[in-house]
Amino acid sequence: MITVKLPDDSKIKLEKNSTGFDLANKISEGLARNATAIEVNGEVVDLTKPLPDNSKVRILTFRDDEGQEVFWHSSAHLMAQAILRVFPEAKLTIGPVVEGGFYYDVDHPPFKEEELKKIEDEMKKIQKEDLKITRKELSTKKALQLFKDNKYKQEIIKNIEEFGEGKTDKSDTVSLYEQGEFVDLCRGPHLPRTGMIKAFKLTKISGAYWRADSKNKQLQRIYGVSFPDKKQLKEYLARIEEAEKRDHRKLMKELDLVMLHEYSPGAPFFLEKGTIIYNLLVNLVREEYVKRGYKEVITPQVFNKKLWEISGHWEHYHDDMFNFKVENQDSAIKPMNCPSHCLIYKRDTVSYKDLPLRIADFGVLHRNELSGTLSGLTRVRKFSQDDAHIFCTLDQIESEITDVLSFIKYLWEDVFQIKLEYYLSTKPDDAMGDVQIWQKAEEILHKALQKLKIPYSVKEGGGAFYGPKIDIDLEDALGRKWQCPTIQLDFNLPERFELTYEGSDGKKHRPVMIHRAIFGSLERFIAILIEHYAGKFPLWLSPVQVKVLTLADRHNDYANSIIKYFKEHGIRVQPDFRSETISKKVRDAQLEKINYILVVGDKEVENQTVTTRTRDGNVVGSKKYDLFCKDLVDEIKLKK
């Protein structure tokens, strides 16, 4: 007999050589049906693997992140087997799990959309066959012979440490997974049977270079998603459909907010309406800067290489910068503001009485992103941040971080009512600076989060190269996660720039630097807001808040007097005096997502009123225009 310990510390006795599947069956039939893998002493393994005595175990299902990964990895194999059945000439390469599903890269001429349907139909057949999935180990020599007709698999086997696929604990041995006639090189783990993958959908095709190198052959990447039941797939497809409707790339064109142009890839053109939103967000932050004691500055765009060498960016970030020569000297457009703020700090002698010093900057930044990664406003080359750097003493760190966290909470949760999740990102492999400094910095951030009773997770190795940080994810209306706000504690830049302040003891001391952004990239934040609100911005943020529609030309004078009054009270209002039917005018205003649509006719002129409806088609009714204007002003003040 063997004994295993469950997550709740309860113990279960099993026959020797019992597997994870045996354990699941002993607990309940339902768990056995839904189990995808098992975690044994911290390692995720196949349900068919015998359990060691006195091991700590956790049975995984699709509800667990690890269980979901196993499910999707097995689904990639299901798709790969179907591809080879339908297209035997195809050469498989790799098929990893990605956020929200899986893909497989295939060496094959471009697939057509109708060919995806053939692959899906074959996947359904394999699912019904309910093939047993088994793990095997093979010598490297035999594995090379097995895949003699696939140069990609041979390359993976020869570079097993780099790829990880098929890697085992034994030298000169690789692992394979077999289901029916299909065998694939893989480390695993996998589901016990193909029949468990009851619902799936192949979502798109794209091109991808082998090993992400444009010098190599372009492959066909087929994406898919899968679930244990059809209801989950149906809900997923409904979310995808809604996401497509909310896609900021589509809405920013329809609403005339932003344009992109091939002459400047990754650099958005904010049009009039988009600029209104942009400036409203900047002004919102600026109002808080006044209350919270920030000093706003404007810094240069281009700096000599020497600055980036001091900061460490030339060594750690060089390939992501736009570099060029100025009078035969290496220079670069700034990708971030922090080094320039260090120069501002250093220009005068600083006393402890001057700290904390909070320097804010909306300066334009440029990062040399690969053209294939650019996407709307979420991945760009030119952007601005609501960026600031706080220089303070060690004793001031906790209070400054507390204030920044409250700043973030106010704007995200109170104003935009968006849920936040917090993470502490620790020392990465390429970190610069002393290990003890890193440990000290991480401990301070731990304490600040704990003191505020903010729940958080730890991202091991997720910090910036110069210091640990608090990363904050937000959840939008569709439940999607985005990373925007950040707080980074930095002991290294003050050291590299030799920043000092004169303490109360008359001696020189080194300040601490806090990097922080509330919205992060304004471009990315606006993209998130467009999708979160589906283009239906709250009144205070709408580029056009009111549209006045007339029934006939004789009503134009009265409509103009209303427009003038509204503008005097700060309302963004536009007329629609076109010779169109009122129903078409209303429909057009609704498509433009105007908050309030005012209709003016004979009755309104006589009574000095407006008849109001919303963009969603709700008829508010008739009201004196000055009283309605007051209602608008009050609503704008609430920022709801």
C-alpha positions as CSV (number, residue, x, y, z in Angstrom):
1,M,0.0,0.0,0.0
2,I,1.0,3.6,-0.5
3,T,-0.2,6.8,1.1
4,V,-0.8,10.2,-0.7
5,K,-1.6,13.6,0.8
6,L,-4.3,15.8,-0.7
7,P,-4.2,19.6,-0.8
8,D,-6.4,19.8,2.4
9,D,-3.7,17.6,4.1
10,S,-6.1,14.6,4.3
11,K,-4.5,11.3,3.4
12,I,-5.7,8.4,1.2
13,K,-4.3,4.8,1.1
14,L,-4.0,3.2,-2.3
15,E,-2.7,-0.1,-3.8
16,K,1.0,-0.1,-4.8
17,N,1.5,1.2,-8.4
18,S,-1.9,3.1,-8.3
19,T,-2.1,6.0,-10.7
20,G,-3.6,9.4,-10.6
21,F,-6.6,8.1,-12.4
22,D,-7.1,5.4,-9.7
23,L,-6.9,8.1,-7.1
24,A,-9.5,10.3,-8.9
25,N,-11.8,7.2,-9.2
26,K,-11.5,6.5,-5.5
27,I,-12.5,10.1,-4.7
28,S,-15.5,10.3,-7.1
29,E,-16.6,9.1,-10.5
30,G,-17.2,12.8,-11.5
31,L,-13.7,13.7,-10.7
32,A,-12.3,10.8,-12.7
33,R,-14.4,11.9,-15.7
34,N,-13.1,15.4,-15.5
35,A,-9.5,14.9,-14.4
36,T,-6.9,16.1,-17.0
37,A,-3.6,15.4,-15.1
38,I,-2.2,15.3,-11.6
39,E,0.3,17.4,-9.8
40,V,2.7,15.2,-7.8
41,N,5.1,17.0,-5.4
42,G,4.8,20.1,-7.5
43,E,5.3,18.4,-10.9
44,V,2.4,18.0,-13.4
45,V,2.4,14.5,-14.8
46,D,0.1,12.0,-16.7
47,L,-2.9,10.5,-14.8
48,T,-1.5,7.1,-15.9
49,K,1.8,7.5,-14.1
50,P,2.1,5.4,-10.9
51,L,2.1,7.5,-7.7
52,P,5.1,7.4,-5.3
53,D,4.5,6.7,-1.6
54,N,4.1,9.7,0.7
55,S,3.7,12.1,-2.2
56,K,1.6,15.3,-2.0
57,V,-0.9,15.4,-4.9
58,R,-3.5,17.6,-6.5
59,I,-5.8,16.3,-9.2
60,L,-6.2,18.8,-12.0
61,T,-9.2,19.6,-14.1
62,F,-10.0,22.1,-16.9
63,R,-10.8,24.6,-14.1
64,D,-7.1,24.7,-13.1
65,D,-4.6,26.7,-15.2
66,E,-2.3,23.7,-15.3
67,G,-5.2,21.3,-16.2
68,Q,-6.3,23.7,-18.9
69,E,-2.8,23.7,-20.4
70,V,-2.7,19.9,-20.5
71,F,-6.2,19.9,-22.2
72,W,-5.1,22.4,-24.8
73,H,-1.8,20.7,-25.4
74,S,-3.6,17.4,-26.1
75,S,-6.0,19.3,-28.4
76,A,-3.0,20.5,-30.4
77,H,-2.0,16.9,-30.9
78,L,-5.6,16.1,-31.9
79,M,-5.4,18.8,-34.5
80,A,-2.0,17.6,-35.7
81,Q,-3.2,14.0,-36.2
82,A,-6.2,15.3,-38.2
83,I,-3.9,17.5,-40.4
84,L,-1.7,14.5,-41.3
85,R,-4.8,12.4,-42.0
86,V,-6.2,15.0,-44.4
87,F,-2.9,16.3,-45.7
88,P,-0.3,13.5,-45.4
89,E,2.4,15.6,-47.2
90,A,2.3,18.2,-44.4
91,K,5.3,18.5,-42.1
92,L,4.6,19.2,-38.4
93,T,6.9,21.4,-36.4
94,I,5.7,22.6,-32.9
95,G,2.3,22.9,-31.3
96,P,2.4,24.8,-28.0
97,V,-0.3,26.1,-25.7
98,V,-1.0,29.9,-25.8
99,E,-3.3,32.1,-23.9
100,G,-6.8,31.1,-24.7
101,G,-6.0,28.0,-26.7
102,F,-3.3,26.4,-28.9
103,Y,-1.7,26.4,-32.3
104,Y,0.4,24.1,-34.5
105,D,3.0,25.3,-37.0
106,V,2.9,23.3,-40.2
107,D,5.1,23.2,-43.3
108,H,2.5,23.2,-46.0
109,P,1.2,25.6,-48.8
110,P,-1.2,28.2,-47.4
111,F,-4.4,26.6,-46.1
112,K,-7.8,27.8,-47.3
113,E,-10.6,28.6,-44.9
114,E,-12.6,25.6,-46.3
115,E,-9.7,23.3,-45.6
116,L,-10.0,24.2,-41.9
117,K,-13.4,22.6,-42.0
118,K,-12.0,19.4,-43.3
119,I,-9.4,19.3,-40.5
120,E,-12.2,20.0,-37.9
121,D,-14.3,17.2,-39.3
122,E,-11.4,14.8,-39.1
123,M,-10.8,16.0,-35.5
124,K,-14.4,15.0,-34.7
125,K,-13.8,11.5,-36.0
126,I,-10.6,11.1,-33.9
127,Q,-12.5,12.4,-30.9
128,K,-15.2,9.8,-31.4
129,E,-12.6,7.0,-31.8
130,D,-11.6,7.8,-28.2
131,L,-8.0,6.8,-28.8
132,K,-5.9,6.0,-25.8
133,I,-3.0,8.5,-25.4
134,T,0.2,6.8,-24.1
135,R,3.7,8.1,-23.3
136,K,6.8,6.3,-24.6
137,E,10.5,6.9,-24.3
138,L,12.9,6.3,-27.1
139,S,16.7,6.6,-27.6
140,T,17.7,9.7,-29.6
141,K,19.1,7.5,-32.3
142,K,15.8,5.7,-32.8
143,A,13.8,8.9,-32.6
144,L,15.9,10.4,-35.3
145,Q,15.1,7.4,-37.4
146,L,11.4,7.6,-36.6
147,F,11.3,11.2,-37.8
148,K,13.7,10.7,-40.7
149,D,11.3,12.4,-43.1
150,N,10.7,15.5,-40.9
151,K,13.7,17.9,-40.8
152,Y,12.0,20.0,-38.1
153,K,11.5,17.2,-35.7
154,Q,15.1,16.1,-36.3
155,E,16.3,19.6,-35.5
156,I,14.3,19.6,-32.3
157,I,15.7,16.3,-31.2
158,K,19.3,17.5,-31.9
159,N,18.6,20.7,-29.9
160,I,16.5,19.1,-27.2
161,E,17.8,21.3,-24.4
162,E,16.8,24.5,-26.3
163,F,13.3,23.3,-27.4
164,G,12.4,21.3,-24.3
165,E,9.9,19.2,-26.4
166,G,10.5,15.5,-25.8
167,K,13.1,16.2,-23.0
168,T,13.4,13.5,-20.3
169,D,15.4,13.1,-17.2
170,K,17.6,10.6,-19.0
171,S,20.4,11.6,-21.3
172,D,20.2,10.5,-25.0
173,T,16.5,9.7,-24.5
174,V,13.4,11.5,-25.7
175,S,9.7,11.2,-24.9
176,L,6.9,10.6,-27.4
177,Y,3.1,10.5,-27.2
178,E,1.1,8.1,-29.2
179,Q,-2.6,8.0,-30.1
180,G,-3.7,5.5,-32.8
181,E,-1.3,5.8,-35.8
182,F,-0.1,9.3,-34.7
183,V,3.2,9.7,-32.8
184,D,4.6,13.1,-31.8
185,L,7.7,14.2,-30.0
186,C,6.5,15.8,-26.7
187,R,7.5,16.2,-23.1
188,G,3.8,16.0,-21.9
189,P,1.8,15.5,-19.9
190,H,-1.4,14.7,-21.9
191,L,-5.0,13.6,-21.4
192,P,-5.7,9.9,-21.1
193,R,-7.9,9.7,-24.2
194,T,-8.9,11.8,-27.2
195,G,-12.6,11.4,-26.4
196,M,-12.3,13.8,-23.5
197,I,-11.9,16.7,-26.0
198,K,-15.6,17.1,-26.7
199,A,-15.8,20.7,-28.2
200,F,-13.3,22.6,-30.3
201,K,-13.0,25.2,-33.0
202,L,-10.2,26.1,-35.3
203,T,-10.1,29.9,-35.2
204,K,-7.6,31.3,-37.6
205,I,-4.6,30.8,-39.9
206,S,-1.5,33.0,-40.0
207,G,2.1,32.8,-41.3
208,A,5.0,32.2,-38.9
209,Y,8.7,31.7,-39.6
210,W,10.4,28.6,-38.3
211,R,12.1,29.5,-35.1
212,A,10.8,33.1,-35.5
213,D,13.6,33.9,-38.0
214,S,12.6,35.6,-41.2
215,K,15.6,33.9,-42.9
216,N,13.8,30.5,-42.4
217,K,10.9,29.1,-44.3
218,Q,7.4,30.6,-43.6
219,L,5.1,28.0,-42.0
220,Q,1.3,27.9,-41.7
221,R,0.1,28.5,-38.1
222,I,-3.3,27.1,-37.3
223,Y,-4.9,28.3,-34.1
224,G,-7.6,26.5,-32.2
225,V,-9.5,26.4,-28.9
226,S,-11.2,23.5,-27.1
227,F,-13.4,22.7,-24.1
228,P,-14.7,19.7,-22.2
229,D,-18.3,20.5,-23.3
230,K,-20.1,22.2,-26.1
231,K,-21.7,24.8,-23.7
232,Q,-18.3,26.2,-22.8
233,L,-17.4,26.5,-26.5
234,K,-20.7,28.2,-27.3
235,E,-20.1,30.8,-24.5
236,Y,-16.5,31.3,-25.8
237,L,-17.6,31.9,-29.4
238,A,-20.2,34.4,-28.1
239,R,-17.5,36.2,-26.2
240,I,-15.3,36.2,-29.3
241,E,-18.1,37.6,-31.4
242,E,-18.7,40.4,-28.9
243,A,-15.0,41.1,-28.8
244,E,-14.9,41.5,-32.6
245,K,-17.8,44.0,-32.3
246,R,-15.8,45.9,-29.7
247,D,-12.4,45.7,-31.5
248,H,-10.8,49.1,-31.0
249,R,-9.2,48.9,-34.5
250,K,-12.6,48.7,-36.0
251,L,-14.3,51.3,-33.7
252,M,-11.6,53.9,-33.9
253,K,-12.2,54.1,-37.6
254,E,-16.0,54.0,-37.4
255,L,-16.0,56.7,-34.7
256,D,-13.3,58.8,-36.5
257,L,-11.0,58.8,-33.5
258,V,-7.6,57.5,-34.8
259,M,-6.0,56.7,-38.1
260,L,-2.9,54.7,-39.0
261,H,-0.8,55.0,-42.1
262,E,1.8,52.9,-43.8
263,Y,4.2,55.8,-44.0
264,S,4.6,55.7,-40.2
265,P,3.8,52.2,-39.0
266,G,3.0,51.9,-35.3
267,A,2.6,55.7,-34.9
268,P,-1.1,56.6,-34.4
269,F,-2.7,59.8,-35.8
270,F,-5.1,61.1,-33.2
271,L,-7.9,62.9,-35.1
272,E,-10.0,65.6,-33.6
273,K,-12.4,63.3,-31.7
274,G,-9.6,61.0,-30.5
275,T,-7.5,64.1,-29.4
276,I,-10.4,65.2,-27.3
277,I,-10.4,61.9,-25.4
278,Y,-6.6,61.9,-25.2
279,N,-6.6,65.4,-23.7
280,L,-9.4,64.7,-21.3
281,L,-7.4,61.8,-19.9
282,V,-4.2,63.9,-19.6
283,N,-6.2,66.6,-17.8
284,L,-7.7,64.1,-15.4
285,V,-4.3,63.0,-14.4
286,R,-3.0,66.6,-14.2
287,E,-5.7,67.6,-11.8
288,E,-4.5,64.8,-9.5
289,Y,-0.9,66.0,-10.0
290,V,-1.8,69.3,-8.5
291,K,-3.4,67.7,-5.5
292,R,-0.6,65.2,-5.0
293,G,2.4,67.5,-5.4
294,Y,3.8,66.4,-8.8
295,K,6.0,68.7,-10.9
296,E,5.4,68.3,-14.6
297,V,8.3,68.7,-17.0
298,I,9.0,68.4,-20.8
299,T,12.2,66.6,-21.7
300,P,14.1,66.2,-25.0
301,Q,13.4,63.4,-27.5
302,V,17.0,62.6,-28.6
303,F,19.9,61.9,-26.3
304,N,23.6,61.0,-26.9
305,K,24.6,57.4,-26.4
306,K,26.5,58.4,-23.2
307,L,23.2,58.9,-21.3
308,W,22.0,55.4,-22.3
309,E,25.4,53.9,-21.2
310,I,25.1,55.5,-17.8
311,S,21.5,54.3,-17.4
312,G,22.3,50.8,-18.6
313,H,19.8,50.9,-21.5
314,W,22.5,50.8,-24.2
315,E,23.5,47.4,-22.8
316,H,20.1,46.0,-21.9
317,Y,17.7,47.7,-24.3
318,H,19.8,48.8,-27.4
319,D,18.0,46.6,-29.9
320,D,14.6,48.1,-28.9
321,M,15.7,51.7,-29.4
322,F,15.8,53.9,-32.6
323,N,19.5,54.6,-33.0
324,F,21.2,56.9,-35.4
325,K,24.2,59.2,-35.8
326,V,24.3,62.9,-34.9
327,E,27.6,64.6,-36.0
328,N,29.2,61.1,-36.1
329,Q,28.1,60.4,-32.5
330,D,25.7,57.6,-31.6
331,S,22.3,58.9,-30.4
332,A,18.9,57.4,-29.8
333,I,15.3,58.6,-29.5
334,K,14.2,58.1,-25.9
335,P,12.2,54.9,-25.2
336,M,11.5,56.0,-21.6
337,N,11.8,59.2,-19.5
338,C,13.7,58.0,-16.4
339,P,17.3,58.9,-17.4
340,S,16.2,62.4,-18.3
341,H,14.5,62.8,-15.0
342,C,17.8,61.8,-13.3
343,L,19.5,64.6,-15.1
344,I,16.9,67.1,-13.8
345,Y,17.4,65.8,-10.3
346,K,21.1,66.2,-10.6
347,R,21.2,69.8,-11.8
348,D,21.0,71.3,-8.2
349,T,22.1,70.3,-4.7
350,V,19.2,68.5,-3.1
351,S,18.4,68.6,0.6
352,Y,16.4,66.0,2.5
353,K,13.9,68.9,3.0
354,D,13.3,68.8,-0.9
355,L,12.2,65.2,-0.8
356,P,10.1,63.5,-1.9
357,L,10.5,65.1,-5.4
358,R,7.8,63.9,-7.8
359,I,8.7,64.6,-11.5
360,A,5.9,63.9,-14.1
361,D,6.3,63.8,-17.9
362,F,3.8,63.1,-20.7
363,G,6.7,63.1,-23.2
364,V,6.5,61.1,-26.5
365,L,8.4,57.8,-26.4
366,H,9.6,55.5,-29.2
367,R,10.4,51.8,-29.1
368,N,11.5,49.8,-32.1
369,E,8.9,47.1,-32.1
370,L,8.9,44.5,-34.9
371,S,6.5,45.4,-37.6
372,G,4.8,42.0,-37.3
373,T,3.9,42.7,-33.7
374,L,2.2,46.1,-34.3
375,S,-1.5,46.1,-33.6
376,G,-3.8,49.1,-33.5
377,L,-3.2,51.2,-30.3
378,T,-2.2,48.2,-28.1
379,R,1.3,47.6,-29.7
380,V,2.8,50.7,-31.2
381,R,6.2,52.3,-31.8
382,K,5.3,55.8,-30.8
383,F,3.4,56.5,-27.6
384,S,3.1,58.5,-24.4
385,Q,2.8,57.5,-20.8
386,D,1.4,59.3,-17.8
387,D,4.9,58.8,-16.5
388,A,6.4,60.0,-13.3
389,H,9.5,59.3,-11.1
390,I,9.6,59.9,-7.4
391,F,12.9,60.5,-5.7
392,C,12.7,59.9,-1.9
393,T,14.5,58.7,1.2
394,L,14.3,55.1,2.4
395,D,11.9,56.2,5.2
396,Q,9.6,57.8,2.6
397,I,9.2,54.7,0.3
398,E,6.3,53.1,2.0
399,S,4.2,56.3,2.2
400,E,5.0,57.2,-1.5
401,I,4.0,53.7,-2.7
402,T,0.9,53.9,-0.6
403,D,0.0,57.2,-2.2
404,V,0.6,55.8,-5.7
405,L,-1.5,52.8,-5.0
406,S,-4.4,55.0,-3.8
407,F,-3.9,57.1,-7.0
408,I,-4.2,54.0,-9.1
409,K,-7.3,52.8,-7.2
410,Y,-9.0,56.2,-7.5
411,L,-8.6,56.4,-11.3
412,W,-9.2,52.8,-12.3
413,E,-11.7,51.6,-9.7
414,D,-13.5,54.8,-8.7
415,V,-13.6,56.7,-12.0
416,F,-13.6,53.9,-14.5
417,Q,-15.0,51.2,-12.3
418,I,-12.5,48.6,-13.6
419,K,-11.4,45.7,-11.4
420,L,-7.7,45.4,-10.6
421,E,-5.4,42.5,-9.8
422,Y,-2.0,43.1,-8.2
423,Y,1.3,41.2,-8.7
424,L,4.8,41.6,-7.2
425,S,7.4,41.0,-9.9
426,T,10.8,40.0,-8.6
427,K,14.4,39.9,-9.7
428,P,14.9,38.8,-13.4
429,D,17.9,36.8,-14.7
430,D,19.4,39.9,-16.4
431,A,19.1,42.1,-13.4
432,M,21.8,44.6,-12.7
433,G,22.9,45.7,-9.2
434,D,23.6,44.1,-5.9
435,V,21.5,41.1,-4.7
436,Q,21.1,42.5,-1.3
437,I,19.6,45.8,-2.8
438,W,17.1,43.7,-4.7
439,Q,16.1,41.7,-1.6
440,K,15.6,45.0,0.3
441,A,13.5,46.5,-2.5
442,E,11.3,43.4,-2.8
443,E,10.7,43.3,1.0
444,I,9.6,47.0,1.0
445,L,7.1,46.3,-1.8
446,H,5.8,43.2,0.1
447,K,5.3,45.3,3.2
448,A,3.5,48.1,1.4
449,L,1.0,45.7,-0.2
450,Q,0.4,43.8,3.0
451,K,-0.1,47.0,5.0
452,L,-2.8,48.1,2.6
453,K,-4.3,44.6,2.8
454,I,-4.2,44.3,-1.0
455,P,-4.3,40.7,-2.2
456,Y,-1.5,40.0,-4.6
457,S,0.4,37.2,-6.4
458,V,4.2,36.9,-7.0
459,K,5.6,36.9,-10.5
460,E,9.0,35.3,-10.0
461,G,11.6,36.9,-12.3
462,G,9.1,39.4,-13.7
463,G,10.8,42.6,-12.5
464,A,12.6,45.2,-14.7
465,F,16.4,44.8,-15.0
466,Y,16.9,47.8,-12.6
467,G,14.4,46.9,-9.9
468,P,11.3,44.9,-8.7
469,K,7.9,46.2,-9.4
470,I,4.2,46.0,-8.6
471,D,2.4,45.1,-11.8
472,I,-1.4,45.6,-12.0
473,D,-3.7,43.8,-14.3
474,L,-7.2,45.1,-15.1
475,E,-10.3,43.1,-16.1
476,D,-12.4,44.7,-18.8
477,A,-16.1,44.3,-19.6
478,L,-15.4,40.9,-21.4
479,G,-13.3,39.6,-18.5
480,R,-10.1,40.0,-20.4
481,K,-6.9,40.8,-18.6
482,W,-4.6,43.8,-19.5
483,Q,-1.4,45.0,-17.9
484,C,-1.3,48.8,-17.6
485,P,-0.4,50.5,-14.3
486,T,3.0,49.8,-12.8
487,I,5.1,50.7,-9.8
488,Q,8.8,50.0,-9.9
489,L,11.3,50.5,-7.1
490,D,14.8,51.4,-8.3
491,F,18.0,51.5,-6.2
492,N,20.2,51.2,-9.3
493,L,19.6,54.3,-11.4
494,P,20.4,56.7,-8.5
495,E,23.6,54.7,-8.1
496,R,24.5,54.8,-11.7
497,F,23.8,58.5,-12.0
498,E,25.5,59.2,-8.7
499,L,22.4,61.0,-7.3
500,T,22.7,62.3,-3.8
501,Y,20.9,64.5,-1.3
502,E,22.2,66.2,1.8
503,G,20.7,64.6,4.9
504,S,19.8,66.1,8.3
505,D,23.2,64.9,9.5
506,G,25.0,67.1,6.9
507,K,26.2,64.0,4.9
508,K,25.5,62.9,1.4
509,H,23.0,60.1,1.0
510,R,21.7,58.2,-2.0
511,P,17.9,58.7,-2.9
512,V,15.6,55.9,-3.9
513,M,13.8,56.2,-7.2
514,I,10.2,55.0,-7.8
515,H,9.0,54.6,-11.4
516,R,5.2,54.7,-11.7
517,A,2.5,55.0,-14.4
518,I,-1.2,55.1,-13.6
519,F,-2.7,54.5,-17.0
520,G,0.6,53.3,-18.6
521,S,0.6,54.0,-22.3
522,L,-2.2,56.4,-23.1
523,E,-2.6,54.8,-26.5
524,R,-3.0,51.3,-25.0
525,F,-5.3,52.7,-22.3
526,I,-7.6,54.4,-24.9
527,A,-7.7,51.1,-26.9
528,I,-8.9,49.4,-23.7
529,L,-11.5,52.0,-23.0
530,I,-12.8,51.8,-26.5
531,E,-13.3,48.1,-26.1
532,H,-14.5,48.2,-22.5
533,Y,-17.2,50.7,-23.3
534,A,-17.8,49.3,-26.9
535,G,-17.3,52.9,-28.1
536,K,-20.1,54.1,-25.8
537,F,-18.1,56.5,-23.7
538,P,-19.5,57.9,-20.5
539,L,-20.7,61.5,-21.0
540,W,-17.7,63.3,-19.5
541,L,-15.3,61.4,-21.9
542,S,-17.4,61.5,-25.1
543,P,-15.9,63.6,-27.9
544,V,-19.4,64.6,-28.9
545,Q,-21.8,64.6,-26.0
546,V,-25.0,66.0,-27.7
547,K,-26.3,66.2,-31.2
548,V,-29.2,68.6,-32.1
549,L,-31.4,67.4,-34.9
550,T,-34.0,69.7,-36.7
551,L,-37.2,68.6,-38.4
552,A,-37.1,71.4,-40.9
553,D,-35.0,74.5,-41.9
554,R,-37.3,76.8,-40.0
555,H,-36.1,75.2,-36.7
556,N,-32.4,75.9,-37.4
557,D,-32.3,79.3,-35.6
558,Y,-33.7,77.9,-32.4
559,A,-31.4,74.9,-32.6
560,N,-28.4,77.2,-33.0
561,S,-29.4,79.2,-29.9
562,I,-29.5,75.9,-28.0
563,I,-26.1,74.9,-29.4
564,K,-24.6,78.3,-28.4
565,Y,-26.0,78.0,-24.8
566,F,-24.7,74.4,-24.4
567,K,-21.2,75.4,-25.7
568,E,-21.1,78.3,-23.2
569,H,-21.7,75.7,-20.5
570,G,-18.9,73.5,-21.7
571,I,-21.0,70.9,-23.5
572,R,-19.5,69.3,-26.7
573,V,-22.4,69.6,-29.1
574,Q,-22.9,69.3,-32.9
575,P,-25.8,70.2,-35.2
576,D,-27.4,68.0,-37.8
577,F,-29.4,70.2,-40.1
578,R,-29.3,67.9,-43.1
579,S,-32.3,67.5,-45.4
580,E,-32.8,63.9,-44.3
581,T,-35.6,62.2,-42.4
582,I,-35.5,62.5,-38.7
583,S,-35.4,58.7,-38.4
584,K,-32.2,58.6,-40.5
585,K,-30.7,61.5,-38.5
586,V,-31.4,59.6,-35.2
587,R,-30.0,56.4,-36.6
588,D,-26.8,58.1,-37.7
589,A,-26.3,59.7,-34.3
590,Q,-26.8,56.4,-32.6
591,L,-24.2,54.8,-34.9
592,E,-21.9,57.6,-33.9
593,K,-22.7,56.6,-30.3
594,I,-23.7,60.2,-29.3
595,N,-24.9,60.2,-25.7
596,Y,-27.9,62.4,-26.1
597,I,-29.9,63.1,-29.3
598,L,-32.1,66.3,-29.1
599,V,-34.9,66.7,-31.6
600,V,-36.2,70.2,-32.4
601,G,-39.5,70.9,-34.2
602,D,-42.4,73.3,-34.0
603,K,-43.6,72.2,-30.6
604,E,-40.0,72.5,-29.1
605,V,-39.6,76.0,-30.6
606,E,-43.0,77.1,-29.1
607,N,-42.3,75.7,-25.6
608,Q,-38.5,76.5,-25.6
609,T,-37.8,72.8,-24.9
610,V,-35.9,69.8,-26.4
611,T,-37.1,66.3,-26.9
612,T,-34.4,63.9,-25.9
613,R,-33.5,60.3,-26.6
614,T,-30.3,58.3,-25.8
615,R,-28.0,56.5,-28.2
616,D,-29.6,53.2,-27.0
617,G,-33.0,54.4,-28.2
618,N,-34.5,55.4,-24.8
619,V,-36.8,58.4,-25.1
620,V,-36.1,60.7,-22.2
621,G,-38.9,63.1,-23.2
622,S,-39.4,66.8,-23.4
623,K,-37.6,69.3,-21.1
624,K,-36.6,73.0,-21.0
625,Y,-33.2,73.2,-22.7
626,D,-31.6,75.2,-19.9
627,L,-32.7,72.6,-17.3
628,F,-31.5,69.8,-19.5
629,C,-28.1,71.5,-19.9
630,K,-27.8,71.7,-16.1
631,D,-28.5,67.9,-15.9
632,L,-25.7,67.4,-18.4
633,V,-23.2,69.5,-16.4
634,D,-24.1,67.6,-13.2
635,E,-23.6,64.3,-14.9
636,I,-20.2,65.3,-16.3
637,K,-19.1,66.3,-12.9
638,L,-19.9,62.9,-11.5
639,K,-17.7,61.2,-14.2
640,K,-20.0,58.2,-14.4
